[in-house]
C-alpha cells in the first residue's frame, strides 16, 4: 500500500502545484477578460448577420450571454479548485463547496438578464427582477455566513490524530484524481454537445451528484483510519450539508436560497457543537 500511496502522491502533488501557481492564476485572469470581449464581439457579429449560418445558430444574440459565459468559466475553475482541496480537511472542502454555491447563485442572477429584451425595460420583467434579487441576496447571505463558518473553524482534530495520516491523505488524493478525470470527461462531453447544438442539462449539476457520493466515500475511508464516533458523526454531518447544497441547486428560485442558508447554518452549528461542546466535555 505504501508504494501505491507514493505513486498517487507523485502524480497528484505536481498537478496541484501547477494549478495553484500564482502565474497560472494571472494568465487565467487575462484569458477571462479576452473571453468576455471575444464573446461580445461574436455576439455583435451575430446581431449584424456577419456570421456563417452554422455558427450563427449556436450563438446567442443577447449581449448579456457574454456575462453568463464568463461566470460559467469562473465556476468551472472553482470546481477544479475544489477537487484539489478534497485531500484537505472535511471542513475546508465543505467551505469550498459553499463558495461554489454562492458563485452559482450569482451566475443565476446574471443568467436572468439573458431573458430580457434590449434595451432593458422593467415592465413585463417584474418576475425576472425578483429572481435577480433573490439570487443576488441569496449569494450574499451564503458568502456572509461562509465568513462566519471560516471564522469558527479551528485546526481539525483529525490532523495529527490519525493512526496513518499519510495513508489517509494519499487515499483522498487518489479519489481526487479519479474525480478530476471524471470532471474533464463530463466537461468535454458537455462542450461537444454545446458545439453540436445538442440540448443537454448543465453538467455541473450532474458532477455535484458525484461530489456527494465522493464525500460519503471519504467518510467511509476516514473510518478505516480514525474509527471515532465523534469524527464519523461530524464528517457525516458535513456530507449531509453537501446533500443540502445539491438539493438547493435543483430547487426553484427562493427555495434554493432557503436550502443554501439551511445548509450552511447546519454546518456552522455542527462545527460549534463539535469544537466547543465536545471539547469542553473532554476537558471536564
N, C-alpha and C positions, 0 to 999 in steps of 0.2 A: 504493500500500500504506500509506503514511503516513496518508492520510485514513481508511482502514479501521481502522487501529490506533487512531487518535484516537477514532473513534466507539465502538469496543469499550471503550476505557478510560473514555469518558464515561458509558457505561451501567454498567460493572462497578464502578467505584470508589464511586459513591454507594450502590449496593446493599451493598457490603462495609462501608462506614462505618455504614450504618443497622443492619445485622445485628450488628455487633461493638460497638455502642454500649453503654456500661455501663447506661444507663437501661432499654434493651430487655431486657438480661440480668436485671435486677431484676424487671421485670414478668413475664418468663417464669418466674422462680423462684417468684413468688407464684402464678402461674397453675398451676404444677405442684402446689403444695400444695392448691389448690382442686380440681384434677382428682382427686387422690388421695382427698380427702374426699368428693367427689361420687360417685366410683366405689364407695366403701364404702357410701354412702347408697343408691345404686341397687341394690347387691347385697343390702343389708338388706331393701329393699322387695321384691325378688325372693324372698328367703327367707320373707317373711311373706305372699306371694301378693297383693301390692298393686299389681303392675304389670299393664298390659294384656297379653293373651296374645301379641300380635305382638312386643311389646318384650321380654317375659319370655323369649321363645325365643332372643333374641340376647344375653342377659345370663347370665353365669356365676353360680352360687350359691356359689362358693368365694370367701371374703374375700381370699385371697391373690392373686386375679386383679388386684386394685387395685394391688398392688405391681408385678406384671408390666406393667400398663398404664403406670404412671408411668415405669418404666425404659425402656419402649419409646419413649416420648416423648423422654426424655433421649437415647436412642440416635439418634433421628431428628435432633434438634438438633445432635448431634455430627457426623453425616454432612453436614449442611448446612455446618457449620464447615469440614469437610474440603474441600468444594467451593471455598470461598473461600480455602483455604490452597494449593490446587493451583498458582496462579501463583507461589508462593514456590519455594524450592529443593526438589529431589527429597528430600533428607534430612528436611526439616521435614514435607513431605507424607507421607512414609512413617511418621514418628513419630506423626502424627495417626491414621494407619490402625491402628497398634498400640494407641493409646489406645482406638479404637473396638473392637478385638478384645477388650481387657480388659473393656470395658463389656458386650460381647455375652456373655462368659463369666459375668460377674456376673448378667446378666439370665437366662441359662440356669439358674444356680443357684436364683434365686428362682422361675423357672418350674416347677421341680420341686415346689415347695410346692403348686402348683395340683392336683397329683395325689394329695396327702394328703387323707385324710378329716378331718373335725373332730369332736371335739378331736384334736390331734396325738397319734399313738402311734408308737412305734418298731417294734413287732412287725409284720412284714409289709411294712415300708417300708425294709428294710436296703439294698436296691439303690438306692433313691432317695436315701438319706442319703449313700451312696458317690458318687453323681453330684453331689450338692451339694458334697461335699468336693473332688472332682476339679475341678469348675468354679471353685470359690472359690479353691483354692490355685493353679490354673492362671492365674486372673486376677491373683492376687498376684505370681506369677512373671513374667508378662508386664509388669506395672506396674513391678516392681523392675528388670528388665532394661531397660525403657524409660528409667529414670533413668540407667542406665549408658550407654545409647545417646545420650541427650541430652548427657551429661557429656563424651563424647569428641568430640562434633561441634564443628567449628570453622566459621568462615565458609566457605561453599562457594567453591571455586576458580573456579566459573563466574561468581560475582558480580563482574563487572568485567573478565572476560577474554573476554566475548563481543564479537564484532565489532559486533553490533547488539543490545545488551541490551534497549533499549526495544521493539524489534520482537519479540524472543523472549518477553518478559513479556506483551506485548499479545496474542500468539498464544495463550499459555496462558490468558489471561483470556477470550478468545473460546471456547476449549474448555470452560472452566468454566461459561460462560453456557449453552452447549448442554447440558452435564451437569446444570445446575440445572433447566432446563426439563424434561429427561427425568425427573429425580427427582420433581419436582412432579406430572408426568403419571402416573408409576407409583404414587406415593403416593396421588393422588386416585382412581385406579382400584382400588387395594387397599382404600381406605376405603369406596368404593361397594360393593365385593363383600362386605366385612365387614358393612355395614349391611343388605345384601340377603340375608344368610345364606348366601352362596355360599362353598364351600370353595375356598381358594386358598393357594399357598405364600407364605412370607414374602418380600415384595417387596424387602426389604433384601438378601437373598442374590442376587437377580437383578441388583440395582443394583451389587453388588460386582463382578459379572462385567463390567459396563460400566466400572467403575473400572480393572480390569486392562487392558482394551482402551485406555482413556484413557492409562494410564501408558505403554503401548507406543507410542501415537501421539505422546506428548510426547517420548519418547526419539528417535523419528524426526525430529520437528520440531527438537529440540535439535541434531541432526547438521547441519541446514542452517545453524545459527548458530555452532556450535563443533565442527567435524569433527575432534575429538581422540580417538584410540583409547582413552586412559585414561578420559576423561569418558564416552564411549559405553559402555565396559565397566561403569563404576561405576553409571551410570544404568540400564543394562540389568539389573545385579545388583539394584538396588532394585526394579525392576519384577518380577524373579523372586521377591523377598520378598513382594510383594503377591499373587503367584500362590499362594505357600505359605499366606498368610493365607486366601485364598479356599478352598483345599482344607480348611483347618482348620475353616472354618465349616460345611462339609457332612460332615465326618468325625464318627464316633460319639464318645461320651464316652470320655475317656482319650486316644484318638488325637488329638483336637482340641488338647489341651494339649501333647502332644509336638510336633505340627506347628507350633503357635504358638510354642513355645520354640525350635524349629529355625529358624523364620523370623526371629525377632529376633536369635538367635545368629548367623545368616548375615549379617544387616545390620550387626551390631557388628563382626564380623571383616572385612567388606568395607570399612567405614569406617576401621578401624585400618590396613588394608593400603593403602588409597588415600591416607590423610592422612599416614602416617608413613613407610612403606617407600618409596613412590614419591617423597615429598618429600625423603627422605634421599638417594635416588639422584640427584635433580635437583641437590641442594646439592653432592654429590660431583663 
